């Protein structure tokens, strides 16, 4: 059971309000605005606990650090900006990917990753 502290609440709020997966460094930067004394080790412990407890999901991208998002989100995919390396949620799914699976195989889950420039980087 997670202890309720101001630091852990700041971390939860940072992730919950982000509307996109955050790296541990991004969580630390956002959560420190509410809780100045927050340390990197506390963030990593809280993220690990959150994943273990099931309220947090780890998003592994092929490049860069792991990102974290609320586990309850509906099925979606991710877009990584190749310039700023922020990761964004992509709503929707093409579905029916089981048709692409080789004969005799069973699809259990999938993740689609998109890469390009985010709106902010595209306009700069």
Chimera marker file (.cmm) of the C-alpha trace (Angstrom):
<marker_set name="trace">
<marker id="1" x="0.000" y="0.000" z="0.000" r="1" g="1" b="0" radius="0.5"/>
<marker id="2" x="1.365" y="3.371" z="-1.007" r="1" g="1" b="0" radius="0.5"/>
<marker id="3" x="1.978" y="5.925" z="1.703" r="1" g="1" b="0" radius="0.5"/>
<marker id="4" x="0.161" y="9.197" z="1.105" r="1" g="1" b="0" radius="0.5"/>
<marker id="5" x="2.694" y="12.005" z="1.356" r="1" g="1" b="0" radius="0.5"/>
<marker id="6" x="2.851" y="15.463" z="-0.208" r="1" g="1" b="0" radius="0.5"/>
<marker id="7" x="5.697" y="14.238" z="-2.416" r="1" g="1" b="0" radius="0.5"/>
<marker id="8" x="3.818" y="11.209" z="-3.709" r="1" g="1" b="0" radius="0.5"/>
<marker id="9" x="0.700" y="13.280" z="-4.267" r="1" g="1" b="0" radius="0.5"/>
<marker id="10" x="2.724" y="15.806" z="-6.290" r="1" g="1" b="0" radius="0.5"/>
<marker id="11" x="4.043" y="12.922" z="-8.411" r="1" g="1" b="0" radius="0.5"/>
<marker id="12" x="0.540" y="11.483" z="-8.918" r="1" g="1" b="0" radius="0.5"/>
<marker id="13" x="-0.794" y="14.917" z="-9.861" r="1" g="1" b="0" radius="0.5"/>
<marker id="14" x="2.056" y="15.528" z="-12.322" r="1" g="1" b="0" radius="0.5"/>
<marker id="15" x="1.317" y="12.285" z="-14.155" r="1" g="1" b="0" radius="0.5"/>
<marker id="16" x="-2.455" y="12.622" z="-13.962" r="1" g="1" b="0" radius="0.5"/>
<marker id="17" x="-2.520" y="16.148" z="-15.345" r="1" g="1" b="0" radius="0.5"/>
<marker id="18" x="0.105" y="15.679" z="-18.070" r="1" g="1" b="0" radius="0.5"/>
<marker id="19" x="-2.202" y="14.170" z="-20.724" r="1" g="1" b="0" radius="0.5"/>
<marker id="20" x="0.837" y="12.374" z="-22.146" r="1" g="1" b="0" radius="0.5"/>
<marker id="21" x="3.411" y="9.867" z="-20.914" r="1" g="1" b="0" radius="0.5"/>
<marker id="22" x="6.204" y="11.476" z="-18.878" r="1" g="1" b="0" radius="0.5"/>
<marker id="23" x="9.777" y="10.392" z="-18.247" r="1" g="1" b="0" radius="0.5"/>
<marker id="24" x="11.019" y="10.291" z="-14.656" r="1" g="1" b="0" radius="0.5"/>
<marker id="25" x="12.898" y="13.550" z="-15.313" r="1" g="1" b="0" radius="0.5"/>
<marker id="26" x="9.724" y="15.203" z="-16.606" r="1" g="1" b="0" radius="0.5"/>
<marker id="27" x="7.774" y="13.953" z="-13.576" r="1" g="1" b="0" radius="0.5"/>
<marker id="28" x="10.460" y="15.383" z="-11.285" r="1" g="1" b="0" radius="0.5"/>
<marker id="29" x="10.422" y="18.784" z="-13.017" r="1" g="1" b="0" radius="0.5"/>
<marker id="30" x="6.625" y="19.083" z="-12.894" r="1" g="1" b="0" radius="0.5"/>
<marker id="31" x="6.195" y="17.691" z="-9.367" r="1" g="1" b="0" radius="0.5"/>
<marker id="32" x="8.931" y="19.960" z="-7.963" r="1" g="1" b="0" radius="0.5"/>
<marker id="33" x="6.736" y="22.963" z="-8.751" r="1" g="1" b="0" radius="0.5"/>
<marker id="34" x="4.382" y="21.739" z="-6.001" r="1" g="1" b="0" radius="0.5"/>
<marker id="35" x="6.921" y="20.104" z="-3.725" r="1" g="1" b="0" radius="0.5"/>
<marker id="36" x="10.285" y="21.893" z="-3.786" r="1" g="1" b="0" radius="0.5"/>
<marker id="37" x="12.266" y="19.341" z="-1.765" r="1" g="1" b="0" radius="0.5"/>
<marker id="38" x="11.351" y="16.426" z="-4.026" r="1" g="1" b="0" radius="0.5"/>
<marker id="39" x="14.325" y="14.275" z="-5.006" r="1" g="1" b="0" radius="0.5"/>
<marker id="40" x="15.048" y="12.046" z="-7.963" r="1" g="1" b="0" radius="0.5"/>
<marker id="41" x="15.252" y="8.881" z="-5.828" r="1" g="1" b="0" radius="0.5"/>
<marker id="42" x="11.773" y="9.543" z="-4.425" r="1" g="1" b="0" radius="0.5"/>
<marker id="43" x="10.373" y="9.918" z="-7.944" r="1" g="1" b="0" radius="0.5"/>
<marker id="44" x="11.937" y="6.640" z="-9.093" r="1" g="1" b="0" radius="0.5"/>
<marker id="45" x="10.634" y="4.808" z="-6.000" r="1" g="1" b="0" radius="0.5"/>
<marker id="46" x="7.142" y="6.239" z="-6.478" r="1" g="1" b="0" radius="0.5"/>
<marker id="47" x="7.097" y="5.327" z="-10.172" r="1" g="1" b="0" radius="0.5"/>
<marker id="48" x="8.205" y="1.763" z="-9.399" r="1" g="1" b="0" radius="0.5"/>
<marker id="49" x="5.581" y="1.464" z="-6.677" r="1" g="1" b="0" radius="0.5"/>
<marker id="50" x="2.911" y="2.873" z="-8.967" r="1" g="1" b="0" radius="0.5"/>
<marker id="51" x="3.646" y="0.281" z="-11.641" r="1" g="1" b="0" radius="0.5"/>
<marker id="52" x="3.732" y="-2.519" z="-9.044" r="1" g="1" b="0" radius="0.5"/>
<marker id="53" x="0.430" y="-1.363" z="-7.513" r="1" g="1" b="0" radius="0.5"/>
<marker id="54" x="-1.181" y="-1.181" z="-10.964" r="1" g="1" b="0" radius="0.5"/>
<marker id="55" x="-2.265" y="2.468" z="-11.108" r="1" g="1" b="0" radius="0.5"/>
<marker id="56" x="0.664" y="3.391" z="-13.343" r="1" g="1" b="0" radius="0.5"/>
<marker id="57" x="1.789" y="1.925" z="-16.680" r="1" g="1" b="0" radius="0.5"/>
<marker id="58" x="5.341" y="1.993" z="-18.031" r="1" g="1" b="0" radius="0.5"/>
<marker id="59" x="5.617" y="2.974" z="-21.711" r="1" g="1" b="0" radius="0.5"/>
<marker id="60" x="8.854" y="1.694" z="-23.261" r="1" g="1" b="0" radius="0.5"/>
<marker id="61" x="9.973" y="3.510" z="-26.376" r="1" g="1" b="0" radius="0.5"/>
<marker id="62" x="12.835" y="2.243" z="-28.565" r="1" g="1" b="0" radius="0.5"/>
<marker id="63" x="14.785" y="5.427" z="-27.827" r="1" g="1" b="0" radius="0.5"/>
<marker id="64" x="15.164" y="7.371" z="-24.613" r="1" g="1" b="0" radius="0.5"/>
<marker id="65" x="13.968" y="6.613" z="-21.120" r="1" g="1" b="0" radius="0.5"/>
<marker id="66" x="10.796" y="4.835" z="-20.062" r="1" g="1" b="0" radius="0.5"/>
<marker id="67" x="7.698" y="7.002" z="-19.771" r="1" g="1" b="0" radius="0.5"/>
<marker id="68" x="4.818" y="6.631" z="-17.324" r="1" g="1" b="0" radius="0.5"/>
<marker id="69" x="1.078" y="7.168" z="-17.668" r="1" g="1" b="0" radius="0.5"/>
<marker id="70" x="-2.097" y="6.347" z="-15.796" r="1" g="1" b="0" radius="0.5"/>
<marker id="71" x="-2.899" y="2.648" z="-16.316" r="1" g="1" b="0" radius="0.5"/>
<marker id="72" x="-6.673" y="3.170" z="-16.625" r="1" g="1" b="0" radius="0.5"/>
<marker id="73" x="-6.459" y="4.959" z="-19.969" r="1" g="1" b="0" radius="0.5"/>
<marker id="74" x="-8.322" y="3.311" z="-22.840" r="1" g="1" b="0" radius="0.5"/>
<marker id="75" x="-6.262" y="1.458" z="-25.463" r="1" g="1" b="0" radius="0.5"/>
<marker id="76" x="-4.117" y="3.881" z="-27.462" r="1" g="1" b="0" radius="0.5"/>
<marker id="77" x="-0.733" y="4.244" z="-29.135" r="1" g="1" b="0" radius="0.5"/>
<marker id="78" x="2.160" y="6.702" z="-28.928" r="1" g="1" b="0" radius="0.5"/>
<marker id="79" x="3.950" y="9.349" z="-31.006" r="1" g="1" b="0" radius="0.5"/>
<marker id="80" x="7.504" y="10.460" z="-30.240" r="1" g="1" b="0" radius="0.5"/>
<marker id="81" x="8.835" y="13.775" z="-31.529" r="1" g="1" b="0" radius="0.5"/>
<marker id="82" x="12.210" y="13.165" z="-33.151" r="1" g="1" b="0" radius="0.5"/>
<marker id="83" x="13.403" y="16.651" z="-32.180" r="1" g="1" b="0" radius="0.5"/>
<marker id="84" x="12.294" y="17.249" z="-28.561" r="1" g="1" b="0" radius="0.5"/>
<marker id="85" x="11.755" y="13.527" z="-27.761" r="1" g="1" b="0" radius="0.5"/>
<marker id="86" x="8.501" y="14.148" z="-25.903" r="1" g="1" b="0" radius="0.5"/>
<marker id="87" x="5.979" y="11.319" z="-26.216" r="1" g="1" b="0" radius="0.5"/>
<marker id="88" x="2.289" y="11.921" z="-26.899" r="1" g="1" b="0" radius="0.5"/>
<marker id="89" x="-0.791" y="9.725" z="-26.844" r="1" g="1" b="0" radius="0.5"/>
<marker id="90" x="-2.365" y="8.810" z="-30.168" r="1" g="1" b="0" radius="0.5"/>
<marker id="91" x="-6.061" y="8.124" z="-29.806" r="1" g="1" b="0" radius="0.5"/>
<marker id="92" x="-7.645" y="5.383" z="-31.801" r="1" g="1" b="0" radius="0.5"/>
<marker id="93" x="-6.384" y="2.168" z="-33.267" r="1" g="1" b="0" radius="0.5"/>
<marker id="94" x="-6.506" y="0.688" z="-36.755" r="1" g="1" b="0" radius="0.5"/>
<marker id="95" x="-7.804" y="-2.526" z="-35.143" r="1" g="1" b="0" radius="0.5"/>
<marker id="96" x="-7.974" y="-6.014" z="-36.615" r="1" g="1" b="0" radius="0.5"/>
<marker id="97" x="-4.201" y="-6.443" z="-36.580" r="1" g="1" b="0" radius="0.5"/>
<marker id="98" x="-4.751" y="-10.158" z="-36.063" r="1" g="1" b="0" radius="0.5"/>
<marker id="99" x="-5.175" y="-10.366" z="-39.856" r="1" g="1" b="0" radius="0.5"/>
<marker id="100" x="-1.462" y="-9.537" z="-40.193" r="1" g="1" b="0" radius="0.5"/>
<marker id="101" x="-0.291" y="-12.342" z="-37.902" r="1" g="1" b="0" radius="0.5"/>
<marker id="102" x="1.293" y="-15.363" z="-39.632" r="1" g="1" b="0" radius="0.5"/>
<marker id="103" x="-0.873" y="-18.453" z="-39.974" r="1" g="1" b="0" radius="0.5"/>
<marker id="104" x="-0.989" y="-20.502" z="-36.779" r="1" g="1" b="0" radius="0.5"/>
<marker id="105" x="0.075" y="-17.575" z="-34.568" r="1" g="1" b="0" radius="0.5"/>
<marker id="106" x="-2.107" y="-15.853" z="-31.959" r="1" g="1" b="0" radius="0.5"/>
<marker id="107" x="-1.932" y="-12.106" z="-31.386" r="1" g="1" b="0" radius="0.5"/>
<marker id="108" x="-2.094" y="-11.234" z="-27.683" r="1" g="1" b="0" radius="0.5"/>
<marker id="109" x="-1.471" y="-7.483" z="-27.724" r="1" g="1" b="0" radius="0.5"/>
<marker id="110" x="0.102" y="-4.784" z="-29.846" r="1" g="1" b="0" radius="0.5"/>
<marker id="111" x="1.693" y="-1.344" z="-29.641" r="1" g="1" b="0" radius="0.5"/>
<marker id="112" x="2.002" y="1.050" z="-32.560" r="1" g="1" b="0" radius="0.5"/>
<marker id="113" x="4.713" y="3.699" z="-32.308" r="1" g="1" b="0" radius="0.5"/>
<marker id="114" x="4.757" y="6.760" z="-34.542" r="1" g="1" b="0" radius="0.5"/>
<marker id="115" x="7.700" y="9.141" z="-34.993" r="1" g="1" b="0" radius="0.5"/>
<marker id="116" x="7.901" y="12.648" z="-36.438" r="1" g="1" b="0" radius="0.5"/>
<marker id="117" x="7.748" y="16.288" z="-35.364" r="1" g="1" b="0" radius="0.5"/>
<marker id="118" x="5.275" y="17.524" z="-32.754" r="1" g="1" b="0" radius="0.5"/>
<marker id="119" x="3.340" y="20.713" z="-33.498" r="1" g="1" b="0" radius="0.5"/>
<marker id="120" x="5.675" y="22.838" z="-31.395" r="1" g="1" b="0" radius="0.5"/>
<marker id="121" x="8.846" y="21.587" z="-33.111" r="1" g="1" b="0" radius="0.5"/>
<marker id="122" x="7.273" y="21.646" z="-36.574" r="1" g="1" b="0" radius="0.5"/>
<marker id="123" x="6.499" y="25.347" z="-36.212" r="1" g="1" b="0" radius="0.5"/>
<marker id="124" x="10.007" y="26.291" z="-35.039" r="1" g="1" b="0" radius="0.5"/>
<link id1="1" id2="2" r="1" g="1" b="0" radius="0.2"/>
<link id1="2" id2="3" r="1" g="1" b="0" radius="0.2"/>
<link id1="3" id2="4" r="1" g="1" b="0" radius="0.2"/>
<link id1="4" id2="5" r="1" g="1" b="0" radius="0.2"/>
<link id1="5" id2="6" r="1" g="1" b="0" radius="0.2"/>
<link id1="6" id2="7" r="1" g="1" b="0" radius="0.2"/>
<link id1="7" id2="8" r="1" g="1" b="0" radius="0.2"/>
<link id1="8" id2="9" r="1" g="1" b="0" radius="0.2"/>
<link id1="9" id2="10" r="1" g="1" b="0" radius="0.2"/>
<link id1="10" id2="11" r="1" g="1" b="0" radius="0.2"/>
<link id1="11" id2="12" r="1" g="1" b="0" radius="0.2"/>
<link id1="12" id2="13" r="1" g="1" b="0" radius="0.2"/>
<link id1="13" id2="14" r="1" g="1" b="0" radius="0.2"/>
<link id1="14" id2="15" r="1" g="1" b="0" radius="0.2"/>
<link id1="15" id2="16" r="1" g="1" b="0" radius="0.2"/>
<link id1="16" id2="17" r="1" g="1" b="0" radius="0.2"/>
<link id1="17" id2="18" r="1" g="1" b="0" radius="0.2"/>
<link id1="18" id2="19" r="1" g="1" b="0" radius="0.2"/>
<link id1="19" id2="20" r="1" g="1" b="0" radius="0.2"/>
<link id1="20" id2="21" r="1" g="1" b="0" radius="0.2"/>
<link id1="21" id2="22" r="1" g="1" b="0" radius="0.2"/>
<link id1="22" id2="23" r="1" g="1" b="0" radius="0.2"/>
<link id1="23" id2="24" r="1" g="1" b="0" radius="0.2"/>
<link id1="24" id2="25" r="1" g="1" b="0" radius="0.2"/>
<link id1="25" id2="26" r="1" g="1" b="0" radius="0.2"/>
<link id1="26" id2="27" r="1" g="1" b="0" radius="0.2"/>
<link id1="27" id2="28" r="1" g="1" b="0" radius="0.2"/>
<link id1="28" id2="29" r="1" g="1" b="0" radius="0.2"/>
<link id1="29" id2="30" r="1" g="1" b="0" radius="0.2"/>
<link id1="30" id2="31" r="1" g="1" b="0" radius="0.2"/>
<link id1="31" id2="32" r="1" g="1" b="0" radius="0.2"/>
<link id1="32" id2="33" r="1" g="1" b="0" radius="0.2"/>
<link id1="33" id2="34" r="1" g="1" b="0" radius="0.2"/>
<link id1="34" id2="35" r="1" g="1" b="0" radius="0.2"/>
<link id1="35" id2="36" r="1" g="1" b="0" radius="0.2"/>
<link id1="36" id2="37" r="1" g="1" b="0" radius="0.2"/>
<link id1="37" id2="38" r="1" g="1" b="0" radius="0.2"/>
<link id1="38" id2="39" r="1" g="1" b="0" radius="0.2"/>
<link id1="39" id2="40" r="1" g="1" b="0" radius="0.2"/>
<link id1="40" id2="41" r="1" g="1" b="0" radius="0.2"/>
<link id1="41" id2="42" r="1" g="1" b="0" radius="0.2"/>
<link id1="42" id2="43" r="1" g="1" b="0" radius="0.2"/>
<link id1="43" id2="44" r="1" g="1" b="0" radius="0.2"/>
<link id1="44" id2="45" r="1" g="1" b="0" radius="0.2"/>
<link id1="45" id2="46" r="1" g="1" b="0" radius="0.2"/>
<link id1="46" id2="47" r="1" g="1" b="0" radius="0.2"/>
<link id1="47" id2="48" r="1" g="1" b="0" radius="0.2"/>
<link id1="48" id2="49" r="1" g="1" b="0" radius="0.2"/>
<link id1="49" id2="50" r="1" g="1" b="0" radius="0.2"/>
<link id1="50" id2="51" r="1" g="1" b="0" radius="0.2"/>
<link id1="51" id2="52" r="1" g="1" b="0" radius="0.2"/>
<link id1="52" id2="53" r="1" g="1" b="0" radius="0.2"/>
<link id1="53" id2="54" r="1" g="1" b="0" radius="0.2"/>
<link id1="54" id2="55" r="1" g="1" b="0" radius="0.2"/>
<link id1="55" id2="56" r="1" g="1" b="0" radius="0.2"/>
<link id1="56" id2="57" r="1" g="1" b="0" radius="0.2"/>
<link id1="57" id2="58" r="1" g="1" b="0" radius="0.2"/>
<link id1="58" id2="59" r="1" g="1" b="0" radius="0.2"/>
<link id1="59" id2="60" r="1" g="1" b="0" radius="0.2"/>
<link id1="60" id2="61" r="1" g="1" b="0" radius="0.2"/>
<link id1="61" id2="62" r="1" g="1" b="0" radius="0.2"/>
<link id1="62" id2="63" r="1" g="1" b="0" radius="0.2"/>
<link id1="63" id2="64" r="1" g="1" b="0" radius="0.2"/>
<link id1="64" id2="65" r="1" g="1" b="0" radius="0.2"/>
<link id1="65" id2="66" r="1" g="1" b="0" radius="0.2"/>
<link id1="66" id2="67" r="1" g="1" b="0" radius="0.2"/>
<link id1="67" id2="68" r="1" g="1" b="0" radius="0.2"/>
<link id1="68" id2="69" r="1" g="1" b="0" radius="0.2"/>
<link id1="69" id2="70" r="1" g="1" b="0" radius="0.2"/>
<link id1="70" id2="71" r="1" g="1" b="0" radius="0.2"/>
<link id1="71" id2="72" r="1" g="1" b="0" radius="0.2"/>
<link id1="72" id2="73" r="1" g="1" b="0" radius="0.2"/>
<link id1="73" id2="74" r="1" g="1" b="0" radius="0.2"/>
<link id1="74" id2="75" r="1" g="1" b="0" radius="0.2"/>
<link id1="75" id2="76" r="1" g="1" b="0" radius="0.2"/>
<link id1="76" id2="77" r="1" g="1" b="0" radius="0.2"/>
<link id1="77" id2="78" r="1" g="1" b="0" radius="0.2"/>
<link id1="78" id2="79" r="1" g="1" b="0" radius="0.2"/>
<link id1="79" id2="80" r="1" g="1" b="0" radius="0.2"/>
<link id1="80" id2="81" r="1" g="1" b="0" radius="0.2"/>
<link id1="81" id2="82" r="1" g="1" b="0" radius="0.2"/>
<link id1="82" id2="83" r="1" g="1" b="0" radius="0.2"/>
<link id1="83" id2="84" r="1" g="1" b="0" radius="0.2"/>
<link id1="84" id2="85" r="1" g="1" b="0" radius="0.2"/>
<link id1="85" id2="86" r="1" g="1" b="0" radius="0.2"/>
<link id1="86" id2="87" r="1" g="1" b="0" radius="0.2"/>
<link id1="87" id2="88" r="1" g="1" b="0" radius="0.2"/>
<link id1="88" id2="89" r="1" g="1" b="0" radius="0.2"/>
<link id1="89" id2="90" r="1" g="1" b="0" radius="0.2"/>
<link id1="90" id2="91" r="1" g="1" b="0" radius="0.2"/>
<link id1="91" id2="92" r="1" g="1" b="0" radius="0.2"/>
<link id1="92" id2="93" r="1" g="1" b="0" radius="0.2"/>
<link id1="93" id2="94" r="1" g="1" b="0" radius="0.2"/>
<link id1="94" id2="95" r="1" g="1" b="0" radius="0.2"/>
<link id1="95" id2="96" r="1" g="1" b="0" radius="0.2"/>
<link id1="96" id2="97" r="1" g="1" b="0" radius="0.2"/>
<link id1="97" id2="98" r="1" g="1" b="0" radius="0.2"/>
<link id1="98" id2="99" r="1" g="1" b="0" radius="0.2"/>
<link id1="99" id2="100" r="1" g="1" b="0" radius="0.2"/>
<link id1="100" id2="101" r="1" g="1" b="0" radius="0.2"/>
<link id1="101" id2="102" r="1" g="1" b="0" radius="0.2"/>
<link id1="102" id2="103" r="1" g="1" b="0" radius="0.2"/>
<link id1="103" id2="104" r="1" g="1" b="0" radius="0.2"/>
<link id1="104" id2="105" r="1" g="1" b="0" radius="0.2"/>
<link id1="105" id2="106" r="1" g="1" b="0" radius="0.2"/>
<link id1="106" id2="107" r="1" g="1" b="0" radius="0.2"/>
<link id1="107" id2="108" r="1" g="1" b="0" radius="0.2"/>
<link id1="108" id2="109" r="1" g="1" b="0" radius="0.2"/>
<link id1="109" id2="110" r="1" g="1" b="0" radius="0.2"/>
<link id1="110" id2="111" r="1" g="1" b="0" radius="0.2"/>
<link id1="111" id2="112" r="1" g="1" b="0" radius="0.2"/>
<link id1="112" id2="113" r="1" g="1" b="0" radius="0.2"/>
<link id1="113" id2="114" r="1" g="1" b="0" radius="0.2"/>
<link id1="114" id2="115" r="1" g="1" b="0" radius="0.2"/>
<link id1="115" id2="116" r="1" g="1" b="0" radius="0.2"/>
<link id1="116" id2="117" r="1" g="1" b="0" radius="0.2"/>
<link id1="117" id2="118" r="1" g="1" b="0" radius="0.2"/>
<link id1="118" id2="119" r="1" g="1" b="0" radius="0.2"/>
<link id1="119" id2="120" r="1" g="1" b="0" radius="0.2"/>
<link id1="120" id2="121" r="1" g="1" b="0" radius="0.2"/>
<link id1="121" id2="122" r="1" g="1" b="0" radius="0.2"/>
<link id1="122" id2="123" r="1" g="1" b="0" radius="0.2"/>
<link id1="123" id2="124" r="1" g="1" b="0" radius="0.2"/>
</marker_set>
